[in-house]
Amino acid sequence: MEKQYYFFDLDDTLFKTKNQVIKYLNSTYKVDLNPEQYHCGNSLFEIVKSHNTNINISLEEFWDKYRIEFLMSSAWHREVEPMENMVDVVKKLSERHYCDVVTARQSPGVHVVQKLLEKYIPNCIRHIHFVNQYDKGVLKKVLKNEYIKQFADNSCMFVDDNLGEFEMVKDMVPSYLFDPSNHHPEVASSMKFSNWTDIGEKVL
Ligand SMILES: [Mg+2]
């Protein structure tokens, strides 16, 4: 059988990033958020501001700081763990097919992403696609659907916990929302996964 392409989101799809994000925000902004208050799609900036009204920082400054202090920090990622059963599924799948990571993160944090992948799923990922790429300091956006489009004829699956990105790709490639806590009951269960055991059953 010809090799097919599989596309997986990084944060809170392959890896459990949320707890570390919350820890970072709590320590940086002196707030007391818990992981239940945040799921993909809601705004971290608004959540932080609603918990500490003394914060005097613009949206742009908030994300710049987040990029430099969190996304580019190996230290903050030391405790990031894979989703249960993900390692097993991706290792087996990558023996037969191409697995790509597609992430909204920014390309200057590539070393952090590579380290995570090397630690848990070494040599399993063919390519990491960053939506936000910096070329000589200039930001260039290549959305996930634009990237995946070139492989559409040979693609089997796209999995992401972000509803917007799932919606953007779903008419092009079989797509699934990763939604372990059922934040989106409006999406049919046949188009969702709540864990990697189910993904494994579908793809292996
Ligand atoms: Mg995500």
Boltz pocket constraint, residues with backbone or C-beta under 6 A from the ligand:
constraints:
  - pocket:
      binder: B
      contacts: [[A, 9], [A, 10], [A, 11], [A, 12], [A, 13], [A, 40], [A, 160], [A, 161], [A, 162]]
      max_distance: 6.0
